[in-house]
Amino acid sequence: MSDTRPILIVSGTNRPHANALRVAGVLRGNYRRLGVAHEVLSLEELPREVFDGSAYANKPSGMVAIQHRVLDAIGLHVVTPEYNGSFPGVLKYFIDMLKFPESFEHKPVAFVGEAAGTWGGLRAVEQLQLIFGYRNAHVLPDRVFIPGVKTKFDDDGKLTDAGIEERLAKQCERFARFAHHVSAAATLS
């Protein structure tokens, strides 16, 4: 894998101390072990000015910097919680604020869903797949769902479920290969 652009791990909520951010930390550790360039973007980083109606036309400098991180990434690894049977509104707003179509056009994307309930964010991920599909992203078919997420981490933030840890590690390996393959194919065309 010769492309050194990072995989951008997106923690899909702005909730402080979110479980999505804990999961993003697990992904970060997996990519570090693989020697794959990566960064974490928490939606807590969105500048407050981005929520002004005028931000659609005149992006705040903080959002411009985030936009560059998305464009410069070789792929996006999105971790989404499930809120009220869907993904967080702030994640949709983040998507809406990014340049169209280039932000996701032919961009490799992987998804992890997490929720307190039984389905582990399945609905949230399926809804996001529709949006990213509409935006012509290349979606990795291997999704990971984490049910009962509140019980999966110890007090130090370490994942305690070996099965989920293994699935996340495999997903990172597959996504790193997938993102680099898609990138290499794009340079040939």
Secondary structure by P-SEA (a helix, b strand, c coil): ccccccbbbbccccccccaaaaaaaaaaaaaaaacccbbbbbccccccccccccccccccaaaaaaaaaaaaccccbbbbbbccccccaaaaaaaaacccccccccbbbbbbbbccccccaaaaaaaaaaaaaaaccccccbbbbbcccccccccccccccaaaaaaaaaaaaaaaaaaaaaaaaaaac
